[in-house]
């Protein structure tokens, strides 16, 4: 099965701890294969191993305390 990549804009990150919190929140979503979060770009790239509703990814980041939207 081919993997899908979803890109998110993430606002509110100010340090490496924020990056780690966003990455951890995204990794907890069932179906996520890999996560890369970039502080300077205010972005996250999420590689999915199975179909995931992008709204679940946004909700996970928001639950961690940051603003997120599909990029």
C-alpha positions as a Markdown table, in Angstrom:
| # | Residue | x | y | z |
|---|---|---|---|---|
| 1 | Unk | 0.0 | 0.0 | 0.0 |
| 2 | Unk | 1.3 | 3.4 | -0.9 |
| 3 | Unk | 1.7 | 5.9 | 1.9 |
| 4 | Unk | 0.1 | 9.3 | 1.9 |
| 5 | Unk | 1.7 | 12.5 | 3.2 |
| 6 | Unk | -0.3 | 15.2 | 4.9 |
| 7 | Unk | 1.2 | 18.6 | 5.6 |
| 8 | Unk | 0.0 | 20.8 | 8.4 |
| 9 | Unk | 0.6 | 24.4 | 9.4 |
| 10 | Unk | 1.3 | 24.6 | 13.1 |
| 11 | Unk | 1.2 | 27.9 | 15.0 |
| 12 | Unk | 2.3 | 28.6 | 18.5 |
| 13 | Unk | 5.5 | 26.6 | 18.6 |
| 14 | Unk | 8.4 | 28.5 | 20.1 |
| 15 | Unk | 11.0 | 25.9 | 21.1 |
| 16 | Unk | 12.3 | 22.4 | 20.6 |
| 17 | Unk | 10.0 | 21.2 | 23.4 |
| 18 | Unk | 7.0 | 22.5 | 21.4 |
| 19 | Unk | 8.3 | 20.5 | 18.4 |
| 20 | Unk | 8.5 | 17.4 | 20.5 |
| 21 | Unk | 5.0 | 17.9 | 21.9 |
| 22 | Unk | 3.5 | 18.3 | 18.5 |
| 23 | Unk | 5.4 | 15.3 | 17.1 |
| 24 | Unk | 4.3 | 13.1 | 20.0 |
| 25 | Unk | 0.7 | 14.1 | 19.6 |
| 26 | Unk | 0.7 | 13.3 | 15.9 |
| 27 | Unk | 2.5 | 9.9 | 16.5 |
| 28 | Unk | -0.3 | 8.9 | 18.8 |
| 29 | Unk | -2.9 | 9.1 | 16.0 |
| 30 | Unk | -3.7 | 5.6 | 14.8 |
| 31 | Unk | -2.4 | 5.1 | 11.2 |
| 32 | Unk | 0.5 | 7.6 | 11.4 |
| 33 | Unk | 3.8 | 6.0 | 10.2 |
| 34 | Unk | 6.2 | 9.0 | 10.6 |
| 35 | Unk | 6.2 | 12.6 | 11.6 |
| 36 | Unk | 8.6 | 15.5 | 10.9 |
| 37 | Unk | 8.0 | 18.8 | 12.6 |
| 38 | Unk | 9.9 | 22.0 | 11.6 |
| 39 | Unk | 10.0 | 24.8 | 14.1 |
| 40 | Unk | 11.2 | 27.5 | 11.7 |
| 41 | Unk | 8.7 | 26.7 | 9.1 |
| 42 | Unk | 5.8 | 26.2 | 11.5 |
| 43 | Unk | 4.9 | 23.0 | 9.8 |
| 44 | Unk | 4.5 | 19.3 | 10.2 |
| 45 | Unk | 4.7 | 16.5 | 7.6 |
| 46 | Unk | 2.9 | 13.4 | 8.5 |
| 47 | Unk | 3.3 | 10.1 | 6.6 |
| 48 | Unk | 0.3 | 7.8 | 6.9 |
| 49 | Unk | 0.5 | 4.0 | 6.8 |
| 50 | Unk | -3.3 | 3.8 | 6.4 |
| 51 | Unk | -6.1 | 6.3 | 5.7 |
| 52 | Unk | -6.6 | 8.8 | 8.4 |
| 53 | Unk | -9.1 | 11.7 | 8.4 |
| 54 | Unk | -6.9 | 14.9 | 8.4 |
| 55 | Unk | -9.3 | 16.4 | 10.9 |
| 56 | Unk | -7.9 | 13.8 | 13.5 |
| 57 | Unk | -4.4 | 15.1 | 12.9 |
| 58 | Unk | -5.5 | 18.7 | 13.3 |
| 59 | Unk | -7.4 | 17.8 | 16.5 |
| 60 | Unk | -4.4 | 16.0 | 17.9 |
| 61 | Unk | -2.2 | 19.1 | 17.5 |
| 62 | Unk | -4.9 | 21.3 | 18.9 |
| 63 | Unk | -5.3 | 19.0 | 21.9 |
| 64 | Unk | -1.6 | 19.4 | 22.6 |
| 65 | Unk | -2.2 | 23.2 | 22.8 |
| 66 | Unk | -1.2 | 24.5 | 19.3 |
| 67 | Unk | -3.2 | 25.8 | 16.4 |
| 68 | Unk | -3.1 | 23.7 | 13.3 |
| 69 | Unk | -4.6 | 23.6 | 9.8 |
| 70 | Unk | -4.1 | 21.6 | 6.6 |
| 71 | Unk | -1.3 | 23.3 | 4.5 |
